[in-house]
Amino acid sequence: MGRADAEHPAPSRDDITRQPLRWVKTAAALTGATVMLKGGYSLIASPADTVYSVRGATAWLATAGSGDTLTGILGALLAQKVAAAAQRGTPLEDDVYARVAALAVYLHGRAALASLGGRRGPVPPTRVAQSLPQAIAELLEY
């Protein structure tokens, strides 16, 4: 798949909605970057052709600042992974960014659900951040 041009136009939103796996993989391949496609479920694709799918978040996460909270979780996890690799003197694996992004999406969704506490309604990003330790503890219990 080549770059968007007159012969190969960029996909429309409908194209991406109909074929999310195709387009997240295409974006990762074309850019050489890890790409995250958020929605009812999230797809994370690496340029090495690894794809993760994460389900289980709540639609109540669709609030202003939620993406900033997810980015903070992702940045913190990635910083830990990079520091650990540097301390060991080993390179990062090809799909490490995609794996860390999938974990961040999972934790973000679990923290949002924990912050709801059985209630319904939008989840403010501050409550998601406050519930992150509980989400991590639940993950470690598995």
Secondary structure by P-SEA (a helix, b strand, c coil): ccccccccccccaaaaaacaaaaaaaaaaaccbbbbbbccbbbbbccccbbbbbccccccccccaaaaaaaaaaaaaaaaaaaaaaaaccccccaaaaaaaaaaaaaaaaaaaaaaccccccccaaaaaaaaaaaaaaaaac
